[in-house]
Amino acid sequence: MAPEIGRRLVVRCDSPLCDHAVLMDPRPVFGAPRYWPASGPSYRFRCRCGHRVACVSYTDNADQAEGPISPAALKLWF
């Protein structure tokens, strides 16, 4: 489950035949940020397809709350 506000962990299966990914709150699973997995390839996760290599990354804009995108954020894209 993604947190309401804060960094989110993105774990994507590294198999070329699979497109599974998950967006999750790393705090309940890993605790303090110093224990979170490093970005990049990881062997700590196993996909539903059985593949054991995942690509780990984190979301940007950690302070953006869920919900409508603010007009200021839209100006960055358009």
All heavy atoms as a GROMACS GRO file, in nm:
protein
  609
    1MET      N    1   0.085  -0.118   0.000
    1MET     CA    2   0.000   0.000   0.000
    1MET      C    3   0.090   0.125   0.000
    1MET      O    4   0.186   0.133   0.075
    1MET     CB    5  -0.090   0.000   0.123
    1MET     CG    6  -0.173   0.124   0.133
    1MET     SD    7  -0.277   0.124   0.278
    1MET     CE    8  -0.416   0.036   0.214
    2ALA      N    9   0.060   0.217  -0.086
    2ALA     CA   10   0.139   0.340  -0.096
    2ALA      C   11   0.106   0.436   0.016
    2ALA      O   12  -0.008   0.446   0.057
    2ALA     CB   13   0.113   0.406  -0.230
    3PRO      N   14   0.207   0.504   0.071
    3PRO     CA   15   0.179   0.600   0.177
    3PRO      C   16   0.106   0.721   0.121
    3PRO      O   17   0.112   0.750   0.002
    3PRO     CB   18   0.319   0.638   0.226
    3PRO     CG   19   0.405   0.619   0.107
    3PRO     CD   20   0.347   0.501   0.035
    4GLU      N   21   0.038   0.793   0.208
    4GLU     CA   22  -0.034   0.911   0.164
    4GLU      C   23   0.062   1.017   0.114
    4GLU      O   24   0.040   1.080   0.011
    4GLU     CB   25  -0.119   0.966   0.279
    4GLU     CG   26  -0.210   1.078   0.237
    4GLU     CD   27  -0.305   1.116   0.348
    4GLU    OE1   28  -0.346   1.028   0.424
    4GLU    OE2   29  -0.336   1.236   0.356
    5ILE      N   30   0.169   1.039   0.187
    5ILE     CA   31   0.273   1.133   0.146
    5ILE      C   32   0.408   1.070   0.179
    5ILE      O   33   0.424   1.011   0.285
    5ILE     CB   34   0.262   1.267   0.221
    5ILE    CG1   35   0.132   1.336   0.184
    5ILE    CG2   36   0.379   1.358   0.190
    5ILE    CD1   37   0.108   1.465   0.256
    6GLY      N   38   0.502   1.079   0.088
    6GLY     CA   39   0.636   1.028   0.113
    6GLY      C   40   0.689   0.946  -0.002
    6GLY      O   41   0.619   0.920  -0.099
    7ARG      N   42   0.815   0.909   0.008
    7ARG     CA   43   0.878   0.830  -0.097
    7ARG      C   44   0.812   0.694  -0.109
    7ARG      O   45   0.771   0.635  -0.010
    7ARG     CB   46   1.026   0.810  -0.066
    7ARG     CG   47   1.104   0.939  -0.075
    7ARG     CD   48   1.249   0.916  -0.047
    7ARG     NE   49   1.309   0.845  -0.158
    7ARG     CZ   50   1.428   0.788  -0.153
    7ARG    NH1   51   1.498   0.791  -0.042
    7ARG    NH2   52   1.477   0.727  -0.258
    8ARG      N   53   0.803   0.646  -0.231
    8ARG     CA   54   0.743   0.516  -0.258
    8ARG      C   55   0.846   0.427  -0.326
    8ARG      O   56   0.925   0.474  -0.407
    8ARG     CB   57   0.620   0.531  -0.345
    8ARG     CG   58   0.507   0.603  -0.275
    8ARG     CD   59   0.417   0.671  -0.376
    8ARG     NE   60   0.303   0.736  -0.314
    8ARG     CZ   61   0.303   0.862  -0.276
    8ARG    NH1   62   0.409   0.937  -0.290
    8ARG    NH2   63   0.196   0.915  -0.223
    9LEU      N   64   0.846   0.302  -0.292
    9LEU     CA   65   0.936   0.203  -0.350
    9LEU      C   66   0.869   0.143  -0.473
    9LEU      O   67   0.754   0.100  -0.467
    9LEU     CB   68   0.965   0.094  -0.246
    9LEU     CG   69   1.047  -0.025  -0.290
    9LEU    CD1   70   1.189   0.016  -0.325
    9LEU    CD2   71   1.051  -0.128  -0.178
   10VAL      N   72   0.941   0.141  -0.585
   10VAL     CA   73   0.892   0.080  -0.708
   10VAL      C   74   0.978  -0.042  -0.736
   10VAL      O   75   1.100  -0.030  -0.751
   10VAL     CB   76   0.901   0.179  -0.827
   10VAL    CG1   77   0.847   0.114  -0.954
   10VAL    CG2   78   0.828   0.307  -0.797
   11VAL      N   79   0.915  -0.159  -0.739
   11VAL     CA   80   0.986  -0.283  -0.768
   11VAL      C   81   0.928  -0.339  -0.897
   11VAL      O   82   0.809  -0.368  -0.904
   11VAL     CB   83   0.971  -0.386  -0.653
   11VAL    CG1   84   1.047  -0.513  -0.684
   11VAL    CG2   85   1.017  -0.326  -0.521
   12ARG      N   86   1.014  -0.352  -0.998
   12ARG     CA   87   0.970  -0.398  -1.130
   12ARG      C   88   1.048  -0.523  -1.167
   12ARG      O   89   1.170  -0.530  -1.150
   12ARG     CB   90   1.000  -0.287  -1.233
   12ARG     CG   91   0.956  -0.314  -1.372
   12ARG     CD   92   0.978  -0.193  -1.461
   12ARG     NE   93   1.103  -0.123  -1.438
   12ARG     CZ   94   1.219  -0.156  -1.495
   12ARG    NH1   95   1.227  -0.257  -1.578
   12ARG    NH2   96   1.327  -0.087  -1.470
   13CYS      N   97   0.978  -0.625  -1.214
   13CYS     CA   98   1.041  -0.750  -1.255
   13CYS      C   99   1.139  -0.722  -1.370
   13CYS      O  100   1.108  -0.647  -1.462
   13CYS     CB  101   0.936  -0.851  -1.300
   13CYS     SG  102   1.007  -1.012  -1.345
   14ASP      N  103   1.256  -0.782  -1.363
   14ASP     CA  104   1.361  -0.758  -1.462
   14ASP      C  105   1.356  -0.855  -1.580
   14ASP      O  106   1.435  -0.845  -1.673
   14ASP     CB  107   1.497  -0.766  -1.394
   14ASP     CG  108   1.606  -0.699  -1.473
   14ASP    OD1  109   1.576  -0.599  -1.541
   14ASP    OD2  110   1.721  -0.745  -1.468
   15SER      N  111   1.263  -0.948  -1.578
   15SER     CA  112   1.250  -1.044  -1.687
   15SER      C  113   1.197  -0.973  -1.812
   15SER      O  114   1.100  -0.897  -1.804
   15SER     CB  115   1.154  -1.156  -1.648
   15SER     OG  116   1.128  -1.240  -1.759
   16PRO      N  117   1.256  -0.999  -1.930
   16PRO     CA  118   1.207  -0.934  -2.052
   16PRO      C  119   1.067  -0.981  -2.093
   16PRO      O  120   1.000  -0.914  -2.171
   16PRO     CB  121   1.311  -0.971  -2.157
   16PRO     CG  122   1.387  -1.085  -2.102
   16PRO     CD  123   1.374  -1.081  -1.953
   17LEU      N  124   1.022  -1.093  -2.041
   17LEU     CA  125   0.891  -1.147  -2.077
   17LEU      C  126   0.782  -1.109  -1.977
   17LEU      O  127   0.667  -1.149  -1.994
   17LEU     CB  128   0.899  -1.299  -2.089
   17LEU     CG  129   1.001  -1.353  -2.189
   17LEU    CD1  130   1.009  -1.504  -2.181
   17LEU    CD2  131   0.967  -1.306  -2.329
   18CYS      N  132   0.816  -1.034  -1.875
   18CYS     CA  133   0.721  -1.002  -1.768
   18CYS      C  134   0.707  -0.850  -1.755
   18CYS      O  135   0.803  -0.776  -1.775
   18CYS     CB  136   0.772  -1.062  -1.637
   18CYS     SG  137   0.662  -1.033  -1.498
   19ASP      N  138   0.588  -0.805  -1.719
   19ASP     CA  139   0.567  -0.662  -1.697
   19ASP      C  140   0.510  -0.632  -1.559
   19ASP      O  141   0.450  -0.528  -1.538
   19ASP     CB  142   0.476  -0.604  -1.806
   19ASP     CG  143   0.338  -0.669  -1.808
   19ASP    OD1  144   0.315  -0.764  -1.731
   19ASP    OD2  145   0.253  -0.624  -1.886
   20HIS      N  146   0.529  -0.722  -1.464
   20HIS     CA  147   0.480  -0.700  -1.328
   20HIS      C  148   0.563  -0.594  -1.257
   20HIS      O  149   0.684  -0.587  -1.272
   20HIS     CB  150   0.484  -0.829  -1.246
   20HIS     CG  151   0.384  -0.930  -1.288
   20HIS    ND1  152   0.419  -1.058  -1.318
   20HIS    CD2  153   0.251  -0.922  -1.307
   20HIS    CE1  154   0.311  -1.126  -1.354
   20HIS    NE2  155   0.208  -1.044  -1.348
   21ALA      N  156   0.494  -0.512  -1.180
   21ALA     CA  157   0.559  -0.410  -1.098
   21ALA      C  158   0.471  -0.382  -0.978
   21ALA      O  159   0.351  -0.411  -0.980
   21ALA     CB  160   0.581  -0.282  -1.178
   22VAL      N  161   0.531  -0.328  -0.873
   22VAL     CA  162   0.455  -0.294  -0.753
   22VAL      C  163   0.504  -0.160  -0.700
   22VAL      O  164   0.623  -0.128  -0.707
   22VAL     CB  165   0.467  -0.405  -0.646
   22VAL    CG1  166   0.608  -0.418  -0.595
   22VAL    CG2  167   0.372  -0.381  -0.532
   23LEU      N  168   0.412  -0.080  -0.651
   23LEU     CA  169   0.440   0.047  -0.585
   23LEU      C  170   0.401   0.028  -0.440
   23LEU      O  171   0.286  -0.007  -0.410
   23LEU     CB  172   0.357   0.158  -0.649
   23LEU     CG  173   0.366   0.295  -0.587
   23LEU    CD1  174   0.504   0.354  -0.610
   23LEU    CD2  175   0.259   0.386  -0.644
   24MET      N  176   0.496   0.046  -0.348
   24MET     CA  177   0.466   0.017  -0.209
   24MET      C  178   0.532   0.116  -0.115
   24MET      O  179   0.626   0.186  -0.152
   24MET     CB  180   0.510  -0.125  -0.174
   24MET     CG  181   0.659  -0.149  -0.191
   24MET     SD  182   0.710  -0.317  -0.158
   24MET     CE  183   0.720  -0.316   0.019
   25ASP      N  184   0.482   0.119   0.006
   25ASP     CA  185   0.540   0.197   0.115
   25ASP      C  186   0.648   0.110   0.178
   25ASP      O  187   0.617   0.004   0.234
   25ASP     CB  188   0.432   0.232   0.216
   25ASP     CG  189   0.483   0.316   0.331
   25ASP    OD1  190   0.604   0.347   0.335
   25ASP    OD2  191   0.401   0.353   0.416
   26PRO      N  192   0.776   0.148   0.172
   26PRO     CA  193   0.882   0.062   0.225
   26PRO      C  194   0.893   0.063   0.378
   26PRO      O  195   0.956  -0.025   0.435
   26PRO     CB  196   1.009   0.120   0.162
   26PRO     CG  197   0.976   0.261   0.133
   26PRO     CD  198   0.828   0.265   0.102
   27ARG      N  199   0.829   0.159   0.444
   27ARG     CA  200   0.846   0.171   0.589
   27ARG      C  201   0.798   0.051   0.669
   27ARG      O  202   0.869   0.005   0.759
   27ARG     CB  203   0.779   0.299   0.639
   27ARG     CG  204   0.853   0.423   0.593
   27ARG     CD  205   0.777   0.546   0.630
   27ARG     NE  206   0.663   0.557   0.539
   27ARG     CZ  207   0.621   0.669   0.488
   27ARG    NH1  208   0.678   0.782   0.520
   27ARG    NH2  209   0.519   0.671   0.406
   28PRO      N  210   0.678  -0.006   0.643
   28PRO     CA  211   0.636  -0.121   0.723
   28PRO      C  212   0.721  -0.246   0.702
   28PRO      O  213   0.737  -0.326   0.793
   28PRO     CB  214   0.492  -0.148   0.678
   28PRO     CG  215   0.447  -0.028   0.605
   28PRO     CD  216   0.570   0.041   0.556
   29VAL      N  217   0.778  -0.260   0.584
   29VAL     CA  218   0.856  -0.380   0.553
   29VAL      C  219   1.002  -0.367   0.597
   29VAL      O  220   1.059  -0.459   0.656
   29VAL     CB  221   0.850  -0.411   0.401
   29VAL    CG1  222   0.935  -0.532   0.366
   29VAL    CG2  223   0.707  -0.432   0.358
   30PHE      N  224   1.064  -0.251   0.568
   30PHE     CA  225   1.207  -0.235   0.592
   30PHE      C  226   1.244  -0.142   0.707
   30PHE      O  227   1.359  -0.136   0.746
   30PHE     CB  228   1.275  -0.184   0.464
   30PHE     CG  229   1.261  -0.277   0.348
   30PHE    CD1  230   1.174  -0.249   0.244
   30PHE    CD2  231   1.332  -0.395   0.344
   30PHE    CE1  232   1.160  -0.334   0.138
   30PHE    CE2  233   1.319  -0.483   0.237
   30PHE     CZ  234   1.233  -0.452   0.135
   31GLY      N  235   1.148  -0.068   0.760
   31GLY     CA  236   1.176   0.021   0.873
   31GLY      C  237   1.236   0.153   0.828
   31GLY      O  238   1.190   0.215   0.732
   32ALA      N  239   1.342   0.195   0.894
   32ALA     CA  240   1.407   0.324   0.867
   32ALA      C  241   1.466   0.327   0.726
   32ALA      O  242   1.507   0.222   0.674
   32ALA     CB  243   1.515   0.349   0.970
   33PRO      N  244   1.474   0.444   0.665
   33PRO     CA  245   1.527   0.454   0.528
   33PRO      C  246   1.666   0.394   0.509
   33PRO      O  247   1.698   0.348   0.402
   33PRO     CB  248   1.528   0.604   0.502
   33PRO     CG  249   1.418   0.658   0.585
   33PRO     CD  250   1.420   0.574   0.709
   34ARG      N  251   1.748   0.392   0.613
   34ARG     CA  252   1.882   0.334   0.597
   34ARG      C  253   1.879   0.184   0.568
   34ARG      O  254   1.976   0.128   0.519
   34ARG     CB  255   1.968   0.365   0.719
   34ARG     CG  256   1.924   0.295   0.844
   34ARG     CD  257   2.023   0.325   0.958
   34ARG     NE  258   1.978   0.267   1.080
   34ARG     CZ  259   1.918   0.333   1.177
   34ARG    NH1  260   1.896   0.461   1.164
   34ARG    NH2  261   1.881   0.271   1.287
   35TYR      N  262   1.766   0.118   0.594
   35TYR     CA  263   1.752  -0.026   0.568
   35TYR      C  264   1.683  -0.055   0.436
   35TYR      O  265   1.665  -0.171   0.400
   35TYR     CB  266   1.676  -0.094   0.682
   35TYR     CG  267   1.743  -0.081   0.815
   35TYR    CD1  268   1.680  -0.017   0.921
   35TYR    CD2  269   1.871  -0.131   0.837
   35TYR    CE1  270   1.742  -0.004   1.044
   35TYR    CE2  271   1.934  -0.118   0.959
   35TYR     CZ  272   1.868  -0.055   1.063
   35TYR     OH  273   1.930  -0.042   1.184
   36TRP      N  274   1.639   0.047   0.365
   36TRP     CA  275   1.568   0.027   0.239
   36TRP      C  276   1.665  -0.025   0.134
   36TRP      O  277   1.783   0.008   0.135
   36TRP     CB  278   1.506   0.157   0.192
   36TRP     CG  279   1.399   0.211   0.280
   36TRP    CD1  280   1.354   0.158   0.398
   36TRP    CD2  281   1.325   0.330   0.260
   36TRP    NE1  282   1.255   0.238   0.452
   36TRP    CE2  283   1.236   0.344   0.369
   36TRP    CE3  284   1.325   0.427   0.162
   36TRP    CZ2  285   1.147   0.450   0.380
   36TRP    CZ3  286   1.237   0.534   0.173
   36TRP    CH2  287   1.149   0.544   0.281
   37PRO      N  288   1.616  -0.105   0.039
   37PRO     CA  289   1.704  -0.156  -0.067
   37PRO      C  290   1.758  -0.041  -0.153
   37PRO      O  291   1.690   0.059  -0.175
   37PRO     CB  292   1.612  -0.246  -0.151
   37PRO     CG  293   1.486  -0.261  -0.075
   37PRO     CD  294   1.480  -0.154   0.028
   38ALA      N  295   1.880  -0.058  -0.202
   38ALA     CA  296   1.940   0.042  -0.289
   38ALA      C  297   1.873   0.036  -0.426
   38ALA      O  298   1.824  -0.069  -0.469
   38ALA     CB  299   2.089   0.014  -0.303
   39SER      N  300   1.871   0.149  -0.494
   39SER     CA  301   1.817   0.153  -0.630
   39SER      C  302   1.906   0.071  -0.723
   39SER      O  303   2.027   0.066  -0.704
   39SER     CB  304   1.812   0.297  -0.681
   39SER     OG  305   1.721   0.372  -0.605
   40GLY      N  306   1.842   0.006  -0.820
   40GLY     CA  307   1.916  -0.076  -0.916
   40GLY      C  308   1.871  -0.220  -0.909
   40GLY      O  309   1.766  -0.252  -0.852
   41PRO      N  310   1.949  -0.312  -0.964
   41PRO     CA  311   1.912  -0.454  -0.961
   41PRO      C  312   1.912  -0.507  -0.818
   41PRO      O  313   1.995  -0.469  -0.737
   41PRO     CB  314   2.021  -0.523  -1.044
   41PRO     CG  315   2.094  -0.414  -1.115
   41PRO     CD  316   2.070  -0.288  -1.041
   42SER      N  317   1.817  -0.594  -0.788
   42SER     CA  318   1.805  -0.650  -0.654
   42SER      C  319   1.762  -0.796  -0.662
   42SER      O  320   1.684  -0.834  -0.749
   42SER     CB  321   1.702  -0.571  -0.573
   42SER     OG  322   1.683  -0.630  -0.447
   43TYR      N  323   1.815  -0.876  -0.570
   43TYR     CA  324   1.776  -1.018  -0.559
   43TYR      C  325   1.689  -1.041  -0.435
   43TYR      O  326   1.665  -1.154  -0.397
   43TYR     CB  327   1.902  -1.105  -0.553
   43TYR     CG  328   1.985  -1.095  -0.678
   43TYR    CD1  329   2.089  -1.004  -0.686
   43TYR    CD2  330   1.957  -1.175  -0.787
   43TYR    CE1  331   2.165  -0.993  -0.802
   43TYR    CE2  332   2.032  -1.164  -0.904
   43TYR     CZ  333   2.135  -1.074  -0.909
   43TYR     OH  334   2.209  -1.063  -1.025
   44ARG      N  335   1.641  -0.933  -0.373
   44ARG     CA  336   1.563  -0.945  -0.250
   44ARG      C  337   1.416  -0.973  -0.276
   44ARG      O  338   1.341  -1.001  -0.183
   44ARG     CB  339   1.574  -0.815  -0.169
   44ARG     CG  340   1.714  -0.788  -0.121
   44ARG     CD  341   1.721  -0.658  -0.048
   44ARG     NE  342   1.666  -0.674   0.087
   44ARG     CZ  343   1.673  -0.581   0.180
   44ARG    NH1  344   1.731  -0.467   0.156
   44ARG    NH2  345   1.619  -0.601   0.298
   45PHE      N  346   1.371  -0.964  -0.400
   45PHE     CA  347   1.231  -0.980  -0.433
   45PHE      C  348   1.214  -1.094  -0.533
   45PHE      O  349   1.302  -1.120  -0.613
   45PHE     CB  350   1.175  -0.851  -0.494
   45PHE     CG  351   1.191  -0.732  -0.405
   45PHE    CD1  352   1.302  -0.649  -0.414
   45PHE    CD2  353   1.095  -0.702  -0.309
   45PHE    CE1  354   1.319  -0.540  -0.332
   45PHE    CE2  355   1.111  -0.593  -0.226
   45PHE     CZ  356   1.222  -0.512  -0.237
   46ARG      N  357   1.099  -1.159  -0.528
   46ARG     CA  358   1.068  -1.264  -0.624
   46ARG      C  359   0.933  -1.232  -0.687
   46ARG      O  360   0.835  -1.209  -0.617
   46ARG     CB  361   1.062  -1.399  -0.556
   46ARG     CG  362   1.037  -1.510  -0.654
   46ARG     CD  363   1.049  -1.644  -0.587
   46ARG     NE  364   1.022  -1.748  -0.684
   46ARG     CZ  365   1.026  -1.875  -0.658
   46ARG    NH1  366   1.056  -1.914  -0.536
   46ARG    NH2  367   1.000  -1.963  -0.750
   47CYS      N  368   0.929  -1.231  -0.819
   47CYS     CA  369   0.808  -1.196  -0.893
   47CYS      C  370   0.710  -1.313  -0.895
   47CYS      O  371   0.748  -1.428  -0.875
   47CYS     CB  372   0.846  -1.156  -1.036
   47CYS     SG  373   0.707  -1.102  -1.137
   48ARG      N  374   0.584  -1.281  -0.924
   48ARG     CA  375   0.483  -1.386  -0.940
   48ARG      C  376   0.517  -1.481  -1.053
   48ARG      O  377   0.478  -1.597  -1.052
   48ARG     CB  378   0.346  -1.324  -0.968
   48ARG     CG  379   0.290  -1.246  -0.854
   48ARG     CD  380   0.152  -1.200  -0.880
   48ARG     NE  381   0.144  -1.119  -1.003
   48ARG     CZ  382   0.034  -1.064  -1.049
   48ARG    NH1  383  -0.078  -1.080  -0.984
   48ARG    NH2  384   0.037  -0.992  -1.158
   49CYS      N  385   0.591  -1.432  -1.154
   49CYS     CA  386   0.629  -1.517  -1.267
   49CYS      C  387   0.741  -1.613  -1.230
   49CYS      O  388   0.774  -1.703  -1.307
   49CYS     CB  389   0.669  -1.432  -1.388
   49CYS     SG  390   0.828  -1.350  -1.373
   50GLY      N  391   0.804  -1.594  -1.113
   50GLY     CA  392   0.911  -1.680  -1.067
   50GLY      C  393   1.050  -1.621  -1.085
   50GLY      O  394   1.147  -1.675  -1.034
   51HIS      N  395   1.061  -1.512  -1.157
   51HIS     CA  396   1.192  -1.449  -1.179
   51HIS      C  397   1.243  -1.390  -1.049
   51HIS      O  398   1.167  -1.337  -0.969
   51HIS     CB  399   1.177  -1.339  -1.286
   51HIS     CG  400   1.306  -1.295  -1.345
   51HIS    ND1  401   1.382  -1.375  -1.426
   51HIS    CD2  402   1.374  -1.177  -1.334
   51HIS    CE1  403   1.491  -1.309  -1.464
   51HIS    NE2  404   1.488  -1.188  -1.409
   52ARG      N  405   1.372  -1.398  -1.026
   52ARG     CA  406   1.429  -1.357  -0.897
   52ARG      C  407   1.509  -1.228  -0.902
   52ARG      O  408   1.570  -1.190  -0.803
   52ARG     CB  409   1.519  -1.468  -0.843
   52ARG     CG  410   1.441  -1.592  -0.809
   52ARG     CD  411   1.535  -1.700  -0.761
   52ARG     NE  412   1.464  -1.824  -0.737
   52ARG     CZ  413   1.428  -1.866  -0.618
   52ARG    NH1  414   1.456  -1.796  -0.512
   52ARG    NH2  415   1.363  -1.979  -0.605
   53VAL      N  416   1.510  -1.160  -1.016
   53VAL     CA  417   1.582  -1.033  -1.026
   53VAL      C  418   1.480  -0.922  -1.049
   53VAL      O  419   1.393  -0.934  -1.134
   53VAL     CB  420   1.685  -1.035  -1.141
   53VAL    CG1  421   1.760  -0.904  -1.146
   53VAL    CG2  422   1.782  -1.150  -1.125
   54ALA      N  423   1.493  -0.815  -0.972
   54ALA     CA  424   1.402  -0.701  -0.983
   54ALA      C  425   1.483  -0.573  -0.999
   54ALA      O  426   1.599  -0.567  -0.960
   54ALA     CB  427   1.314  -0.691  -0.860
   55CYS      N  428   1.421  -0.473  -1.055
   55CYS     CA  429   1.482  -0.341  -1.066
   55CYS      C  430   1.412  -0.252  -0.963
   55CYS      O  431   1.291  -0.233  -0.970
   55CYS     CB  432   1.464  -0.287  -1.207
   55CYS     SG  433   1.542  -0.127  -1.229
   56VAL      N  434   1.487  -0.201  -0.869
   56VAL     CA  435   1.433  -0.121  -0.759
   56VAL      C  436   1.459   0.027  -0.787
   56VAL      O  437   1.570   0.064  -0.827
   56VAL     CB  438   1.500  -0.162  -0.626
   56VAL    CG1  439   1.459  -0.069  -0.513
   56VAL    CG2  440   1.465  -0.305  -0.592
   57SER      N  441   1.357   0.108  -0.766
   57SER     CA  442   1.372   0.254  -0.776
   57SER      C  443   1.276   0.318  -0.678
   57SER      O  444   1.194   0.251  -0.616
   57SER     CB  445   1.347   0.302  -0.920
   57SER     OG  446   1.216   0.271  -0.959
   58TYR      N  447   1.287   0.448  -0.665
   58TYR     CA  448   1.202   0.523  -0.574
   58TYR      C  449   1.137   0.637  -0.649
   58TYR      O  450   1.193   0.690  -0.745
   58TYR     CB  451   1.283   0.578  -0.456
   58TYR     CG  452   1.332   0.468  -0.366
   58TYR    CD1  453   1.456   0.408  -0.386
   58TYR    CD2  454   1.253   0.421  -0.263
   58TYR    CE1  455   1.500   0.305  -0.305
   58TYR    CE2  456   1.297   0.319  -0.181
   58TYR     CZ  457   1.420   0.261  -0.202
   58TYR     OH  458   1.462   0.159  -0.122
   59THR      N  459   1.019   0.676  -0.606
   59THR     CA  460   0.948   0.786  -0.671
   59THR      C  461   1.014   0.918  -0.637
   59THR      O  462   1.076   0.933  -0.532
   59THR     CB  463   0.801   0.790  -0.626
   59THR    OG1  464   0.795   0.804  -0.484
   59THR    CG2  465   0.726   0.667  -0.670
   60ASP      N  466   1.001   1.014  -0.729
   60ASP     CA  467   1.046   1.150  -0.705
   60ASP      C  468   0.930   1.229  -0.647
   60ASP      O  469   0.820   1.179  -0.634
   60ASP     CB  470   1.091   1.214  -0.836
   60ASP     CG  471   1.215   1.147  -0.891
   60ASP    OD1  472   1.297   1.098  -0.810
   60ASP    OD2  473   1.229   1.141  -1.014
   61ASN      N  474   0.953   1.353  -0.616
   61ASN     CA  475   0.849   1.441  -0.565
   61ASN      C  476   0.782   1.380  -0.442
   61ASN      O  477   0.662   1.360  -0.437
   61ASN     CB  478   0.745   1.473  -0.674
   61ASN     CG  479   0.658   1.590  -0.636
   61ASN    OD1  480   0.685   1.658  -0.539
   61ASN    ND2  481   0.552   1.612  -0.711
   62ALA      N  482   0.864   1.349  -0.343
   62ALA     CA  483   0.818   1.277  -0.225
   62ALA      C  484   0.713   1.352  -0.144
   62ALA      O  485   0.640   1.291  -0.067
   62ALA     CB  486   0.937   1.246  -0.134
   63ASP      N  487   0.703   1.483  -0.162
   63ASP     CA  488   0.609   1.560  -0.082
   63ASP      C  489   0.475   1.579  -0.150
   63ASP      O  490   0.386   1.640  -0.094
   63ASP     CB  491   0.668   1.697  -0.048
   63ASP     CG  492   0.790   1.683   0.041
   63ASP    OD1  493   0.795   1.588   0.121
   63ASP    OD2  494   0.881   1.765   0.028
   64GLN      N  495   0.458   1.526  -0.271
   64GLN     CA  496   0.330   1.540  -0.342
   64GLN      C  497   0.228   1.444  -0.282
   64GLN      O  498   0.251   1.324  -0.278
   64GLN     CB  499   0.349   1.510  -0.491
   64GLN     CG  500   0.220   1.508  -0.571
   64GLN     CD  501   0.158   1.646  -0.584
   64GLN    OE1  502   0.228   1.744  -0.603
   64GLN    NE2  503   0.028   1.652  -0.573
   65ALA      N  504   0.118   1.496  -0.236
   65ALA     CA  505   0.012   1.411  -0.180
   65ALA      C  506  -0.064   1.342  -0.293
   65ALA      O  507  -0.062   1.387  -0.407
   65ALA     CB  508  -0.083   1.497  -0.098
   66GLU      N  509  -0.131   1.233  -0.261
   66GLU     CA  510  -0.217   1.166  -0.358
   66GLU      C  511  -0.333   1.257  -0.392
   66GLU      O  512  -0.375   1.339  -0.311
   66GLU     CB  513  -0.271   1.035  -0.299
   66GLU     CG  514  -0.166   0.931  -0.273
   66GLU     CD  515  -0.109   0.871  -0.399
   66GLU    OE1  516  -0.176   0.874  -0.505
   66GLU    OE2  517   0.004   0.822  -0.393
   67GLY      N  518  -0.386   1.244  -0.510
   67GLY     CA  519  -0.502   1.324  -0.547
   67GLY      C  520  -0.472   1.411  -0.667
   67GLY      O  521  -0.380   1.383  -0.742
   68PRO      N  522  -0.550   1.517  -0.685
   68PRO     CA  523  -0.532   1.603  -0.803
   68PRO      C  524  -0.392   1.663  -0.809
   68PRO      O  525  -0.332   1.695  -0.706
   68PRO     CB  526  -0.637   1.712  -0.783
   68PRO     CG  527  -0.734   1.657  -0.685
   68PRO     CD  528  -0.657   1.561  -0.600
   69ILE      N  529  -0.340   1.676  -0.930
   69ILE     CA  530  -0.208   1.736  -0.949
   69ILE      C  531  -0.224   1.887  -0.945
   69ILE      O  532  -0.313   1.943  -1.010
   69ILE     CB  533  -0.148   1.690  -1.082
   69ILE    CG1  534  -0.132   1.538  -1.081
   69ILE    CG2  535  -0.015   1.759  -1.110
   69ILE    CD1  536  -0.088   1.480  -1.212
   70SER      N  537  -0.137   1.952  -0.874
   70SER     CA  538  -0.147   2.097  -0.858
   70SER      C  539  -0.112   2.168  -0.990
   70SER      O  540  -0.034   2.116  -1.069
   70SER     CB  541  -0.052   2.145  -0.748
   70SER     OG  542   0.081   2.128  -0.790
   71PRO      N  543  -0.168   2.286  -1.013
   71PRO     CA  544  -0.136   2.362  -1.133
   71PRO      C  545   0.013   2.392  -1.145
   71PRO      O  546   0.068   2.395  -1.255
   71PRO     CB  547  -0.218   2.491  -1.117
   71PRO     CG  548  -0.332   2.452  -1.028
   71PRO     CD  549  -0.274   2.350  -0.935
   72ALA      N  550   0.082   2.412  -1.035
   72ALA     CA  551   0.225   2.439  -1.039
   72ALA      C  552   0.301   2.318  -1.094
   72ALA      O  553   0.397   2.332  -1.170
   72ALA     CB  554   0.275   2.475  -0.900
   73ALA      N  555   0.259   2.198  -1.055
   73ALA     CA  556   0.323   2.077  -1.106
   73ALA      C  557   0.294   2.058  -1.254
   73ALA      O  558   0.381   2.013  -1.330
   73ALA     CB  559   0.278   1.955  -1.026
   74LEU      N  560   0.173   2.092  -1.298
   74LEU     CA  561   0.140   2.080  -1.440
   74LEU      C  562   0.225   2.172  -1.528
   74LEU      O  563   0.260   2.136  -1.640
   74LEU     CB  564  -0.009   2.112  -1.463
   74LEU     CG  565  -0.107   2.006  -1.416
   74LEU    CD1  566  -0.249   2.058  -1.429
   74LEU    CD2  567  -0.089   1.879  -1.494
   75LYS      N  568   0.263   2.289  -1.476
   75LYS     CA  569   0.346   2.382  -1.552
   75LYS      C  570   0.483   2.324  -1.582
   75LYS      O  571   0.548   2.364  -1.678
   75LYS     CB  572   0.359   2.514  -1.477
   75LYS     CG  573   0.233   2.596  -1.476
   75LYS     CD  574   0.252   2.725  -1.400
   75LYS     CE  575   0.122   2.801  -1.392
   75LYS     NZ  576   0.134   2.925  -1.316
   76LEU      N  577   0.529   2.231  -1.500
   76LEU     CA  578   0.657   2.167  -1.525
   76LEU      C  579   0.653   2.077  -1.649
   76LEU      O  580   0.755   2.051  -1.711
   76LEU     CB  581   0.701   2.084  -1.404
   76LEU     CG  582   0.725   2.160  -1.275
   76LEU    CD1  583   0.751   2.064  -1.162
   76LEU    CD2  584   0.842   2.256  -1.292
   77TRP      N  585   0.535   2.028  -1.684
   77TRP     CA  586   0.521   1.935  -1.796
   77TRP      C  587   0.472   2.000  -1.923
   77TRP      O  588   0.497   1.953  -2.033
   77TRP     CB  589   0.425   1.823  -1.757
   77TRP     CG  590   0.479   1.739  -1.646
   77TRP    CD1  591   0.447   1.749  -1.515
   77TRP    CD2  592   0.576   1.636  -1.655
   77TRP    NE1  593   0.518   1.659  -1.441
   77TRP    CE2  594   0.597   1.588  -1.525
   77TRP    CE3  595   0.648   1.580  -1.762
   77TRP    CZ2  596   0.687   1.486  -1.500
   77TRP    CZ3  597   0.737   1.479  -1.735
   77TRP    CH2  598   0.756   1.432  -1.604
   78PHE      N  599   0.393   2.110  -1.913
   78PHE     CA  600   0.335   2.171  -2.033
   78PHE      C  601   0.384   2.312  -2.052
   78PHE      O  602   0.415   2.382  -1.964
   78PHE     CB  603   0.181   2.170  -2.023
   78PHE     CG  604   0.125   2.032  -2.013
   78PHE    CD1  605   0.075   1.984  -1.893
   78PHE    CD2  606   0.123   1.949  -2.124
   78PHE    CE1  607   0.023   1.856  -1.884
   78PHE    CE2  608   0.071   1.820  -2.115
   78PHE     CZ  609   0.021   1.775  -1.995
   0.00000   0.00000   0.00000
